[in-house]
Amino acid sequence: MWVILAFLSAALLGFYDVFKKQSLKDNAVIPVLMLNTLFSSLLFAPFIILSSYGVISTESLFYTPSCAIGTHGYIFLKSCIVLSSWLLAYFGLKHLPLTIVGPINATRPVMVLLGALVFFAERLNLWQWLGVIVALIGIEMLKKTSRREGIDWWHDKWIYFVIAANILGALSGLYDKYLMASPQAGGIGLDKMAVQSWYTIYQLFMMTCVLLVLWYPRRKQSTPFRWTWSIPLISIFLSTADFVYFYALGLEGAMISVVSMIRRGSVVVSFVFGALLLHEKNLKSKVLDLILVLLSMLLLFIGSM
């Protein structure tokens, strides 16, 4: 069941990337991200309120229990990690082709797998090591493809933004496993709805501060903000993808390394969008890069079953 949910989350994430790219086109990054956290909070705040008044039953999937102060500390740390990753990813995506960013993002399972090896004693078998090697080959080929578009991996800061965002994203995935897993499985067993609802609200407060301190005073010297209806769609698809993801992680036997790998299948949706609608360049070589990344995911999947 958790594998099926991971595939559903991947499809939703693909559309999230598409609407994110559309929203950032010739637009200010910080207001777009702030509105993303606002709409996500508006989606989850009612669950907190209705649960506290007993309107939502404790048996419901949407029931959000109250949390101790110490628990909020764990959730706040997740908010800091995710928001840092998002800020870097949004700026990187704005300045790079979607068909470049997608395959880079798809290598995140390799980072998660290595992290699971260290933190959760998940051991790599031959298939998984082959998946890691193929992913590294795909990254090297993607670097060569990027040069044809004037993107030098070693001197382009936006590439570093995307890579750093993926490292933080992998760290967030490992932290999710720790938060959601039972104490018997090495975690602390937090409720998935409590984590998703409160970390979204904490992000709203943090992004409001970033907007008022960093962007608003300098808004006339930077890219102007414009409203587009793709902005709320970012929140809808991301929130739904994360809800399915957290639910999958909370199921018995769920492996963060496998779930993370499957979710990176979202690259197929974003790649097709970049190719067909944005008419991005060097698609033939990028398709080969993508095939290698997908092959690495397949090898990781075989090795994890």
Phi, psi and chi 1 to 4 in degrees:
 res  aa     phi    psi   chi1   chi2   chi3   chi4
   1 MET       -  -43.0 -179.0   64.2  179.0      -
   2 TRP   -67.3  -27.0   59.1  -91.1      -      -
   3 VAL   -68.8  -42.9  173.9      -      -      -
   4 ILE   -62.2  -42.3  -64.2  173.7      -      -
   5 LEU   -64.1  -35.2  -68.6  174.3      -      -
   6 ALA   -64.8  -39.8      -      -      -      -
   7 PHE   -66.0  -39.6  -84.1  109.3      -      -
   8 LEU   -62.7  -43.3  175.1   58.9      -      -
   9 SER   -60.9  -37.5 -179.0      -      -      -
  10 ALA   -62.9  -44.9      -      -      -      -
  11 ALA   -62.6  -42.8      -      -      -      -
  12 LEU   -64.6  -38.5  -66.4  167.8      -      -
  13 LEU   -64.3  -34.4  -86.3 -178.0      -      -
  14 GLY   -61.0  -45.0      -      -      -      -
  15 PHE   -69.4  -32.0  -73.0  102.5      -      -
  16 TYR   -59.3  -44.7  155.1   70.1      -      -
  17 ASP   -63.1  -38.5  -74.2  -26.9      -      -
  18 VAL   -63.1  -49.9  167.3      -      -      -
  19 PHE   -68.9  -29.5  -68.4  120.5      -      -
  20 LYS   -66.2  -44.4 -176.3  167.6   61.4  175.5
  21 LYS   -62.2  -43.5 -179.9   64.9  175.6  177.9
  22 GLN   -62.9  -40.8  -74.7  -68.7   86.1      -
  23 SER   -69.1  -31.2  -60.3      -      -      -
  24 LEU   -86.3   -9.6  -67.4  171.8      -      -
  25 LYS   -63.9  116.8 -175.7  179.3 -179.9 -178.8
  26 ASP    52.6   40.3  -58.8  -39.8      -      -
  27 ASN  -136.1  157.7 -149.1   -9.0      -      -
  28 ALA   -74.8  131.8      -      -      -      -
  29 VAL   -70.8  -49.1  171.4      -      -      -
  30 ILE   -62.5  -45.3  -69.4  177.3      -      -
  31 PRO   -62.8  -36.0  -22.6   33.3      -      -
  32 VAL   -63.2  -45.0  171.2      -      -      -
  33 LEU   -67.7  -38.3 -178.8   51.2      -      -
  34 MET   -62.6  -43.4 -174.8  -88.8  175.7      -
  35 LEU   -65.7  -33.4  -73.1  172.2      -      -
  36 ASN   -59.0  -47.4  178.3   15.9      -      -
  37 THR   -67.4  -33.1   61.1      -      -      -
  38 LEU   -65.3  -50.6  171.1   61.9      -      -
  39 PHE   -66.1  -36.0  -69.5  127.7      -      -
  40 SER   -64.7  -40.4  -63.7      -      -      -
  41 SER   -64.8  -38.9  -62.9      -      -      -
  42 LEU   -64.7  -27.9  -69.1  175.5      -      -
  43 LEU   -73.4  -35.5  -72.4  172.6      -      -
  44 PHE  -102.1  -22.3  -76.2   96.6      -      -
  45 ALA   -57.2  -40.4      -      -      -      -
  46 PRO   -58.9  -33.4  -26.0   35.8      -      -
  47 PHE   -65.9  -38.2  -63.0  134.9      -      -
  48 ILE   -64.6  -47.2  -62.8  175.6      -      -
  49 ILE   -66.6  -49.5  -62.0  170.7      -      -
  50 LEU   -65.9  -33.4  -65.5  175.7      -      -
  51 SER   -69.1  -39.4  -63.8      -      -      -
  52 SER   -66.3  -28.1   65.9      -      -      -
  53 TYR   -94.9    4.7  -76.6   97.9      -      -
  54 GLY    79.4    8.9      -      -      -      -
  55 VAL   -70.7  -39.2  176.5      -      -      -
  56 ILE   -93.4  126.0  -63.3  179.3      -      -
  57 SER   -67.3  150.0  166.7      -      -      -
  58 THR   -64.9  -15.5   55.6      -      -      -
  59 GLU   -86.1  -10.7  -57.2  -60.8  -40.6      -
  60 SER   -75.9  147.5  171.7      -      -      -
  61 LEU   -61.9  -24.3  -77.2  176.1      -      -
  62 PHE   -97.6    4.5  -58.3  104.8      -      -
  63 TYR   -66.1  129.9  176.3   74.2      -      -
  64 THR  -119.0  104.0  -52.4      -      -      -
  65 PRO   -72.5  156.9   27.9  -34.7      -      -
  66 SER   -71.5  155.3   58.2      -      -      -
  67 CYS  -124.1  146.9  -59.3      -      -      -
  68 ALA   -71.1  162.6      -      -      -      -
  69 ILE   -58.9  -40.9  -65.8  177.5      -      -
  70 GLY   -61.9  -37.8      -      -      -      -
  71 THR   -64.3  -40.4  -60.7      -      -      -
  72 HIS   -62.5  -30.4  -81.4  -76.5      -      -
  73 GLY   -63.1  -42.8      -      -      -      -
  74 TYR   -62.1  -42.6  -74.5  112.8      -      -
  75 ILE   -69.4  -38.4  -60.8  173.5      -      -
  76 PHE   -62.7  -38.8 -178.5   75.3      -      -
  77 LEU   -61.7  -40.9  176.3   57.0      -      -
  78 LYS   -61.2  -41.8  173.6  176.5  172.0   56.7
  79 SER   -58.5  -42.1  -61.3      -      -      -
  80 CYS   -63.8  -42.6  -66.7      -      -      -
  81 ILE   -65.8  -48.3  -64.2  171.4      -      -
  82 VAL   -65.9  -43.6  173.3      -      -      -
  83 LEU   -65.4  -38.4 -168.7   57.5      -      -
  84 SER   -62.1  -42.4  -60.9      -      -      -
  85 SER   -63.4  -43.2  175.6      -      -      -
  86 TRP   -64.2  -43.2  -78.5    0.7      -      -
  87 LEU   -58.8  -46.5  -81.6  167.8      -      -
  88 LEU   -64.9  -43.1  -67.7  166.7      -      -
  89 ALA   -66.4  -40.9      -      -      -      -
  90 TYR   -64.4  -44.7  -88.0   52.5      -      -
  91 PHE   -65.4  -40.8  -83.7  104.1      -      -
  92 GLY   -64.3  -44.1      -      -      -      -
  93 LEU   -65.5  -34.3 -178.9   60.3      -      -
  94 LYS   -62.3  -35.0  178.1 -179.5  177.7  179.1
  95 HIS  -103.5   -0.7  -65.9   90.4      -      -
  96 LEU  -125.6  154.1  -66.6  170.8      -      -
  97 PRO   -63.7  143.5  -20.3   32.1      -      -
  98 LEU   -62.2  -31.5 -171.1   56.5      -      -
  99 THR   -76.1   -7.6   47.0      -      -      -
 100 ILE   -95.5  -45.9  -69.5  -69.9      -      -
 101 VAL   -65.7  -40.1  174.7      -      -      -
 102 GLY   -56.4  -54.8      -      -      -      -
 103 PRO   -62.0  -33.5  -28.1   36.8      -      -
 104 ILE   -63.0  -46.2  -64.6  175.8      -      -
 105 ASN   -61.1  -31.5  -70.1  -18.4      -      -
 106 ALA   -70.0  -12.4      -      -      -      -
 107 THR   -85.1   -1.8   61.6      -      -      -
 108 ARG   -57.9  -35.8 -172.7 -179.8  -61.1  179.0
 109 PRO   -56.4  -30.3  -25.9   34.9      -      -
 110 VAL   -63.2  -43.4  175.1      -      -      -
 111 MET   -64.8  -41.9  -57.5  179.0 -167.9      -
 112 VAL   -65.5  -40.6  174.5      -      -      -
 113 LEU   -62.4  -43.6 -164.0   63.8      -      -
 114 LEU   -67.0  -36.0  -65.0  176.3      -      -
 115 GLY   -67.6  -39.3      -      -      -      -
 116 ALA   -64.4  -32.5      -      -      -      -
 117 LEU   -61.4  -40.4  173.2   69.6      -      -
 118 VAL   -81.0  -46.9  174.7      -      -      -
 119 PHE   -93.3  -28.0  -63.9  107.8      -      -
 120 PHE  -119.5   11.3  -65.0  104.9      -      -
 121 ALA    58.4   28.6      -      -      -      -
 122 GLU   -81.0  118.7  -65.6 -177.3    9.3      -
 123 ARG   -91.7  139.8  -66.4  -68.7  176.3 -103.1
 124 LEU   -84.4  132.3  -85.9   64.7      -      -
 125 ASN   -99.0 -174.2   55.1   38.3      -      -
 126 LEU   -60.3  -43.8  177.4   59.8      -      -
 127 TRP   -61.8  -41.6  -72.1  103.0      -      -
 128 GLN   -67.7  -39.6  -68.9  169.0  -32.2      -
 129 TRP   -64.1  -37.5  -83.1  118.0      -      -
 130 LEU   -62.6  -39.7  -72.8  173.2      -      -
 131 GLY   -61.7  -41.6      -      -      -      -
 132 VAL   -62.7  -44.8  171.1      -      -      -
 133 ILE   -64.2  -45.0  -66.6  170.6      -      -
 134 VAL   -63.1  -38.3  171.3      -      -      -
 135 ALA   -62.3  -40.6      -      -      -      -
 136 LEU   -65.3  -37.9  -66.1  175.3      -      -
 137 ILE   -64.1  -42.2  -65.2  173.0      -      -
 138 GLY   -61.7  -39.5      -      -      -      -
 139 ILE   -63.5  -43.1  -66.9  173.0      -      -
 140 GLU   -62.8  -41.2 -175.6   60.8   30.8      -
 141 MET   -68.0  -35.7  -67.2 -174.3   63.6      -
 142 LEU   -64.9  -35.1 -172.7   61.6      -      -
 143 LYS   -61.0  -41.6  -74.7  164.7   59.2  179.2
 144 LYS   -67.7  -39.4  -65.5  179.3  179.8  178.4
 145 THR   -63.5  -38.3  -57.3      -      -      -
 146 SER   -63.1  -33.4  -57.4      -      -      -
 147 ARG   -62.9  -29.7  -66.3 -167.4 -167.2  102.5
 148 ARG   -67.1  -18.7  -60.3  174.0 -169.4  169.3
 149 GLU  -104.6   14.5  -60.2 -175.2   26.3      -
 150 GLY    78.3   17.8      -      -      -      -
 151 ILE  -104.2  112.0  -58.7  171.2      -      -
 152 ASP   -99.1  113.0 -173.8  -18.8      -      -
 153 TRP   -56.4  -33.7  -83.3   49.4      -      -
 154 TRP   -85.1  -11.7  -56.5  118.0      -      -
 155 HIS  -127.9    2.1  -61.4   92.9      -      -
 156 ASP  -100.0  113.4 -168.0  -54.7      -      -
 157 LYS   -65.9  -26.0   66.0  178.2  179.8 -179.6
 158 TRP   -70.3  -30.5  -54.1  119.5      -      -
 159 ILE   -63.2  -43.3  -70.2  -70.8      -      -
 160 TYR   -63.9  -35.1  -73.8  108.5      -      -
 161 PHE   -61.1  -45.7  -88.4   48.3      -      -
 162 VAL   -66.6  -41.8  174.3      -      -      -
 163 ILE   -63.8  -45.5  -67.1  173.7      -      -
 164 ALA   -62.1  -38.8      -      -      -      -
 165 ALA   -61.4  -38.5      -      -      -      -
 166 ASN   -71.2  -35.5  -85.0  -81.1      -      -
 167 ILE   -63.4  -45.5  -67.7  173.3      -      -
 168 LEU   -65.8  -36.0  -72.8  170.9      -      -
 169 GLY   -64.1  -39.6      -      -      -      -
 170 ALA   -65.6  -40.9      -      -      -      -
 171 LEU   -61.8  -39.6  178.5   61.0      -      -
 172 SER   -63.7  -40.2  174.5      -      -      -
 173 GLY   -62.4  -42.4      -      -      -      -
 174 LEU   -65.4  -38.8  -66.6  167.8      -      -
 175 TYR   -66.6  -36.1 -169.4   54.3      -      -
 176 ASP   -59.2  -43.6  -71.4  -21.5      -      -
 177 LYS   -60.9  -41.9  176.2   65.7  176.1  178.9
 178 TYR   -64.1  -41.9  172.9   70.5      -      -
 179 LEU   -68.2  -41.0  -66.6  178.3      -      -
 180 MET   -88.3  -29.3 -120.5   65.3   67.1      -
 181 ALA   -68.4  151.6      -      -      -      -
 182 SER   -70.6  159.4   65.5      -      -      -
 183 PRO   -57.1  -32.3  -26.7   35.2      -      -
 184 GLN   -66.2  -26.7  -65.9   78.3   10.8      -
 185 ALA   -97.8   10.1      -      -      -      -
 186 GLY    94.6    7.5      -      -      -      -
 187 GLY  -109.9 -163.0      -      -      -      -
 188 ILE  -119.0   -2.0   55.8  176.1      -      -
 189 GLY    66.5   42.9      -      -      -      -
 190 LEU   -75.9  153.6  -63.0 -172.3      -      -
 191 ASP   -71.6  134.3 -179.1   85.2      -      -
 192 LYS   -64.7  -37.8   55.0 -175.3  177.3  -64.4
 193 MET   -70.6  -35.7  -82.8  -61.8  -65.8      -
 194 ALA   -64.0  -42.3      -      -      -      -
 195 VAL   -64.1  -51.3  172.1      -      -      -
 196 GLN   -66.6  -40.5 -173.7  172.3    8.4      -
 197 SER   -67.3  -49.1  -61.0      -      -      -
 198 TRP   -76.0  -33.3  -78.6  108.1      -      -
 199 TYR   -69.4  -29.7  102.5   79.9      -      -
 200 THR   -67.5  -41.8  -59.6      -      -      -
 201 ILE   -67.9  -41.3  -69.1  173.1      -      -
 202 TYR   -60.6  -38.1  -74.1  138.9      -      -
 203 GLN   -63.4  -37.2  -75.5 -177.8  -36.2      -
 204 LEU   -61.0  -45.5  172.5   60.5      -      -
 205 PHE   -63.1  -42.4  -73.6  119.3      -      -
 206 MET   -66.9  -42.4  -72.8 -172.1  -76.6      -
 207 MET   -69.9  -30.6  -86.4  -50.1  -57.4      -
 208 THR   -62.8  -41.4  -59.0      -      -      -
 209 CYS   -64.6  -43.3  -67.0      -      -      -
 210 VAL   -61.5  -42.8  171.2      -      -      -
 211 LEU   -61.7  -47.2  179.6   80.5      -      -
 212 LEU   -72.9  -33.0  -65.3  176.7      -      -
 213 VAL   -89.2  -44.3  174.6      -      -      -
 214 LEU   -96.2  -42.1  -63.4 -178.1      -      -
 215 TRP   -92.9  -48.9 -179.3   78.3      -      -
 216 TYR   -58.2  -45.6 -169.9   77.1      -      -
 217 PRO   -64.9  -22.7  -21.4   34.4      -      -
 218 ARG  -113.8   16.1  -58.0  174.3  178.9   83.4
 219 ARG   -61.4  -30.5   66.2 -168.6 -176.8  -76.8
 220 LYS   -77.5  -15.3  -65.3 -178.2  179.6  179.3
 221 GLN   -99.7   -1.5  -72.5   78.6   42.9      -
 222 SER  -120.3 -177.3   61.5      -      -      -
 223 THR   -59.5  127.2  -55.0      -      -      -
 224 PRO   -68.6  153.3   24.8  -33.8      -      -
 225 PHE   -89.9  138.6  169.7   72.5      -      -
 226 ARG  -133.9  140.8   60.8  177.1  179.4   82.0
 227 TRP   -77.8  138.5  169.2 -100.1      -      -
 228 THR  -144.2  144.8  169.6      -      -      -
 229 TRP   -70.8   -5.9  -75.6  103.1      -      -
 230 SER   -75.3  -16.8   59.3      -      -      -
 231 ILE   -64.4  -51.2  -66.0  176.1      -      -
 232 PRO   -65.2  -25.9   18.5  -30.8      -      -
 233 LEU   -67.1  -27.6  -68.6  176.4      -      -
 234 ILE   -56.9  -50.7  -62.9  174.8      -      -
 235 SER   -65.0  -41.5  -55.1      -      -      -
 236 ILE   -63.1  -49.1  -67.5  171.5      -      -
 237 PHE   -71.6  -37.5  -83.0   89.4      -      -
 238 LEU   -66.4  -45.9  175.5   62.5      -      -
 239 SER   -62.2  -41.5  -62.7      -      -      -
 240 THR   -67.0  -42.6  -52.2      -      -      -
 241 ALA   -61.8  -41.6      -      -      -      -
 242 ASP   -69.9  -36.4  -81.5   -8.2      -      -
 243 PHE   -61.2  -46.7  176.5   82.0      -      -
 244 VAL   -63.5  -40.2  175.3      -      -      -
 245 TYR   -62.8  -48.5  161.4   66.1      -      -
 246 PHE   -63.9  -38.0  -76.8  129.9      -      -
 247 TYR   -63.8  -40.7 -173.5   77.5      -      -
 248 ALA   -63.1  -43.6      -      -      -      -
 249 LEU   -64.3  -27.6  -80.3 -174.0      -      -
 250 GLY   -79.9   -8.8      -      -      -      -
 251 LEU   -80.1  150.8  -64.2  177.9      -      -
 252 GLU   -61.3  131.0 -172.3   69.0   27.5      -
 253 GLY    86.1   -1.6      -      -      -      -
 254 ALA   -64.4  133.0      -      -      -      -
 255 MET  -109.5  122.8  -65.8  177.0   62.7      -
 256 ILE   -61.1  -34.3 -179.2   58.3      -      -
 257 SER   -63.8  -40.4   54.7      -      -      -
 258 VAL   -74.8  -44.7  178.4      -      -      -
 259 VAL   -59.6  -45.9  172.7      -      -      -
 260 SER   -62.0  -40.1  177.2      -      -      -
 261 MET   -64.4  -45.3  176.0  -90.1  -60.1      -
 262 ILE   -64.4  -39.9  -66.7  174.0      -      -
 263 ARG   -62.6  -26.8  -91.5  168.6   54.7   97.8
 264 ARG   -72.3   -6.6  -72.4  -54.8  102.4 -163.9
 265 GLY   -63.9   -9.2      -      -      -      -
 266 SER   -58.8  -20.0   62.3      -      -      -
 267 VAL   -60.1  -28.6   66.0      -      -      -
 268 VAL   -63.5  -45.1  175.5      -      -      -
 269 VAL   -62.8  -49.6  176.2      -      -      -
 270 SER   -66.5  -35.2   60.1      -      -      -
 271 PHE   -66.9  -44.8 -168.5   93.0      -      -
 272 VAL   -61.8  -40.5  169.7      -      -      -
 273 PHE   -63.2  -46.2  174.7   83.4      -      -
 274 GLY   -63.0  -33.7      -      -      -      -
 275 ALA   -77.2  -47.0      -      -      -      -
 276 LEU   -84.0  -37.8  -62.2 -178.1      -      -
 277 LEU  -102.3  -33.7  -61.2 -177.7      -      -
 278 LEU   -93.8  -10.8  -62.5 -177.8      -      -
 279 HIS    52.9   48.7  -53.5  -67.6      -      -
 280 GLU   -73.6  161.5  -64.3 -176.7   -6.8      -
 281 LYS   -87.8  169.1  -55.6  174.7 -176.7  176.7
 282 ASN    52.0   44.7  -60.3  -48.9      -      -
 283 LEU   -69.0  -33.4  -67.0  179.5      -      -
 284 LYS   -61.8  -47.8  -70.9 -176.3  178.8  179.8
 285 SER   -69.9  -33.6   56.7      -      -      -
 286 LYS   -68.4  -33.3  -71.6  176.8 -178.6  176.4
 287 VAL   -62.1  -41.4  166.3      -      -      -
 288 LEU   -63.9  -42.1  179.4   57.7      -      -
 289 ASP   -59.8  -43.6  -57.4  -24.3      -      -
 290 LEU   -64.7  -40.7  177.9   63.1      -      -
 291 ILE   -60.1  -41.2  -71.1  173.2      -      -
 292 LEU   -64.2  -42.1  -75.7  174.5      -      -
 293 VAL   -63.9  -43.0  171.1      -      -      -
 294 LEU   -66.1  -35.7  -66.7  176.2      -      -
 295 LEU   -63.3  -40.4  176.2   59.5      -      -
 296 SER   -62.6  -38.7   73.1      -      -      -
 297 MET   -65.0  -39.3  -66.8  169.7   59.2      -
 298 LEU   -63.4  -43.3  176.4   61.1      -      -
 299 LEU   -63.1  -40.6  -68.1  170.8      -      -
 300 LEU   -64.7  -38.0  -68.4  175.1      -      -
 301 PHE   -64.7  -46.7 -178.5   77.1      -      -
 302 ILE   -59.9  -42.5  -67.0  172.5      -      -
 303 GLY   -72.0  -15.4      -      -      -      -
 304 SER  -102.2   -5.7  -57.2      -      -      -
 305 MET   -85.6      -  -65.9  -56.0  -68.8      -
